[in-house]
Amino acid sequence: MPARIKQLFVAQLTAGQQFQEVFLVSRKSLAETKAGKPYLALGLMDRTGEIEARIWDNALQFEAQAEEGSFVLVQAVAKPFRDQMQLGVNALQRVADTTVDIADFMTASARPLAEMAAELDAVIEGITEPRLRALLRAIFQGDTLARFQRAPAAKKLHHAYIGGLIEHTLSIVGMAEKAAGHYPLIDRDLLIAGALLHDLAKIEEFDFARPPFNYTDRGRLVGHLVLGVELVRQAAAQVEGITADTVDRLMHIILSHHGQYGFGSPVLPMTPEAILLHHLDDIDAKMNYMEGLRAKMNGSGWQWTEYQRHLERYLYLRAGGVEEEPEAAPGAAPEASNEAAEVFQAEPDPAPRASKKVVPQRQQTLF
């Protein structure tokens, strides 16, 4: 049966729009209203993004049709809810995988793969220490390289799309190059090698053959830090002349890059390169997360997000839309920019308040 041609994507939805279209179910939960009536909360996605959806009537009837990872044809209306779009679903039915084009539902990096692959090759070639360069060449080849170029960097929170892992890695490498030139105590080659390898084993941790992404058994049981160390140790055994100290410091960067025991690191960062890599990794993850929130905002100008439990705070972000400036009357003097006034305007009423569960001075992560 030929694939159904998808006409409408998440990013194209507008308030008040009524439609019928196919989406992939990324999340599902059956809950109850305060009155005890069951309703179905769904995450629906395609390659342009994900959107919340609710079925308020006949929830039990539709639950069996909406399994996570299945494709569903929905009849719905798009409604704004707390500055974000949400779907009110009237009906849905499951459709066969063979009737859809999977590419319509695979979110991918905005950066061209060929461009990132060429950049990765140049970064490895730029490693001046010959044994470290040989180690990286031994690792980034064949099936490992192919999966590295396709894998997401996370299940959901940051760079959670096809090509996200190589995009995230190259972003950290770019920052690492600048930081290594700024701090003389940094071993530049070791830092860059650590940046390239710190998340590599996510190719083993995640199942990303099709959305929604999930953990593999090895990923849950062992995790990408330990899997990454195993990968480096095995490759290093084939590189003549590489010292045990170099391998140990490289593995230390991988094992410690989450920064804290509570975030899964078996050791704390204890070298300049490990400490720096941890912070660069954390910065890039949070910036990508905020860019994702910003892209989902409606309208333009500075806006408050909903409470972000992963970061334990509200965020104040400027939406991606561009406001049109009114044309000045003939002969009128140009007005001063109102950007500063927009940024420092009075807090929304009521002002966002921190959750009662917030722990003062606690560090957050998106790992």
N, C-alpha and C positions, 0 to 999 in steps of 0.2 A: 504494500500500500504506500503511495507517495506521501512524503512528509507534508504535514499541514503548514501552510504559509502563515507565519505569525505577522500580524498587522500592527499590533499595539504593544509597546514596551513600557516598563515601569516608569522610565524617565519621561515619557510623553504624557502621563496621566495628568489631568487637570481637574480642579474642583467642580463637582456637579456632573462630571462625565459619566454616562451610563454606557456599559459596553459588555461584550462577551468575548473572552480571550483565554488562551491557555497559559498557565504558569506552572512552575515547579514548586512543590511544597517543601520549604526548607525547615519549617518548624511546625509543631502541632501540640496544642494542649487543650484539654477539656476542663472548663472551669464553671463556676456558678456565680450568678449575680447575688446581690445582697438578699434578694427575695427567694433565693434557692433555685432559680431557673438555670438550667445548663446552657452554656454557650461555648462556641468553638473559637479559639484564638489561633490564627495561622500566620506563618511567615510565607509570603509568596515571592518568588524571584524569577528573574530572567537575566540576560547578560548585562543589562543596564543598571541593575540594582535590586533591592529587596524592599518590600512594603508590608506593613502590618494589615491584617484582614480579620474581620469578625463575622461570625454567623450567629445571629441572635435567636433565630427561629429554626426549629427542627434540627438542632445541633447533633443530637444522637443519631439521626437519620443519615447525616452527611459525614459523620466522623469516619466511618469505615472506608469511604471513598478517598479520604484525604490523608493517606499514609505519607510519612516523611520520605522524600526522594521520588515520589510519584508525580506524574503530570496530571493536572486537572483543568477542565474547561469550566470557567466561572462566569456567572452572570452577576455583575456588581455595579456599584456606584461609588465614585471616588469622593471622599469628604475630607476637608481639613480638620485636623484634631491636634491641638497643642502645637501649632506651627508646623505640623508635618501632615502629609497625606495618609489617609487610612481608607481601606476598602470596606464597605458594607456589602457582604455577599448574600445574595438572595437564593442562589442555587449553585451547585457544582456537580460535576461528574468526572470520574477518572477516564483518562484517555491512554491508549497504548503507547509505549515508548517508541514503537516503530512508526507512529504517525507524526512524530515531531523531529525537527532538526536540532540535535543536541547543542550545536553551536549557538543557537538562539538563547541558551540558558547557561552558558559558561562565561562568567565575568572574567575579563582579561585585562592585563596591564595596558595602560595607554601608550607605553613606550613600545616601539616595534621590536620584535624579538631579534631580528638580524642586527639591529643597532646595539642591543644589549650584549649579544653574543660577541660582537666585534670588540666592544669595550672590555668585556671580561678577558678576552684573549690578550688585549693590549696591557691590561693590568698585570696579568701573570708574566708576560714578557718583560714588564718593567721591574720585576723583582731582581735586584742586583746580586743577591747571595745565590750562587749557582745551585747549591743543594736544596735550598728552600724552593727555588724555581722548579727544580726537577721533581720535588715532592708534589707541588701543585699540578704540574703537567701530568704526573702519574695518576692523580686523583680525578682531575677534570677532563675526562675523556669518555668515549663510548656511551653506554647506557646511563652512567652516573651523570655525565654532562647533559644528556638529553632530558633526564628527569629534573635536574637542577634548573634547567631553562623553563620548565613547565610548572613546577610545583608552586603552591601558595606558601606564604611565609607564616600563616596562622590559619586556624580554623574559621575565625570570624572577625577578630578585633582589628587587625591591621594587615594590609597587603594580602587580604584573604581572597585572592583571585589567581587565575592562571598567569604565570610569569611573575607573581608577586615576590617569590623568594629571590630570584636574580635581581629584580628591581630594588628590593630592600637591601640586598648585599652590596650592590654597586653604589647605592646612596651612602651607606656607611663607609665604603672605601673612599668616596669623594671627600667626606668629612675627615676621615683618618689621614688622608694625604695632607690636608691643611693643618691639622693638629700636630702631626709629626714634624712638620717644618717649623712649628711654633715652639715646641718643647724639645730642647736638645737631648734630654735624657731618654727619649723614646727611640727604640730600635724600629726604624721605619719598616723594614722588610718583614719583621716579625709581626708588627701590628697589622700590616696589610694582609699577610697570610692568615692571621687570626680572624680578621674581618671576613675574608673569603670562606673560611671553613666553619665559623662559629655555629651557623644554622644549617649546614649542608645536610646533616642527617635527617632533616625534616622530609627529605625525599623518601625516607623509610618510616617516618612517624605518621605521615598522613596518607590517606587513600584519596587521591584526587582524580581518579579515572572519570568521575562524573559528579556533579553536584547533588546534594550538599556535601561538602568535604567532611571527613570524619577521621578518627584515629584508627590506625591499624592495631592489631594485637601487640606487635612489638613496640609500637609507639606508646601504648598505654603501660605496658609492662616494664619497659626499659627507658624510653625517652630519648630525645635527640641529643642530649648532652653526652650520655654514655655511648650511644651509637656513634656519635661523631668522633669520640676518642678512639673507639675500636677501628674506625675507618682510617684515621690518621696513623695509628700504630701499625696497622697492616701495610699501608703504603710505604711508611718510613723504613720498614724492614727491607724494602727493595731498592732504597736509594743509598748508593755507596757513599760513604764519607759523612753523612749527616750525623751530628753528635747527639748523644742521649740527652744532654742539657737542652739543646734546641728543641727536641721533640717534647721534652717535659714542659718547657715553657709554653710551647704551642698548645699542648693538651690542657695546660692550666687555664689558658685564655678561654678555651671551649667550655671547660667544666665550671668556670666561675662567672660566665658572662651574664647570668641572671642576677648576680650581685648579692643575693642574700640566701641564707638557708631556707627561709620561708617561701622563697620563690623557686626552689628546686635546685639551687646550686649546692653540690656536696662540699665545696670549698669556697671561701670568700676570695675576691680578687686580691692578689698580693704582689703583683708586679705593676710597673707603670703602664705597660701595654694592656694588661688585663683590666685595670681600673678604668683606663680611658675607653677601651672597647665596650665595657659594660654601659658607660654613660652615653656613648654614641648610639649604641643599639637602642637604648631606652628613649633617647631623643627622637630617633627616626620613627620608631613605632608610634609614639604619641603624636607626632606631627601628621603622620598618615591617617591616624584615627580621627584627628580633628578635621583634616581635609575631607574625610568621608562624611562627617557630620555636617560640615559646611555645604557640601554639594547637595545634601538632601533638603536644605532650607528653602522655604518659599519666599519670594519677594527679594528685597535687597536691604542694605543697611545693617547695622549692628543689632544682633539678637541674642537672647539667652536660649541655650539648649535646655532640654529636660535634664534632670539630675543624672549625672553619669556615675553609676555606682562603682565602676571599675577605677575611676579616678577620685571618687568621693568628693565631688564638687559639681557645681554648675559651670558651664563655659560660656564666655561672651565672644561670639564669633561674627565676622562680617559675611553675610550671605553673598553668593556668587553673582547675583543679578546686578545690573548696572542701572541706576536711576537716571532717567532722562532729565536734563536740566532745562528749565523753561528759557525760551529765547528772551533776551533783554529787549526792552522797548527801545525804539530808535532814539539815540542821543543819551540814553541812560548810562550812568557810570556803572562799571562792573562791580558786582557785589563781592564782598570778601567771602572766602571759602567758609562753608558751614561745617566742614569735616570735624574740626575740633569740638564744636558744639554738639555734633552728633555723637562723638565718642564719649564726651563727659556729661551727657544728659543725665537727668535725675534717674535713679533706679526705678525699674518697673514697680507698679503698685498692684499686688503686694510684692515686696522684694523677695528674691529667692532665699530660702533659709536652708542651712545645712541640715542634713539628716541627723536624727538623734543618735544614730549608730556610728557616726563619724568618730574615729579615734584621733585625738589631737596629735599632730606632727608625725602621723604614720606615713610611710612611703608607699607609693602605689606603682604598679607595673601593668603592662599589657602583654607580658610574655605568655 
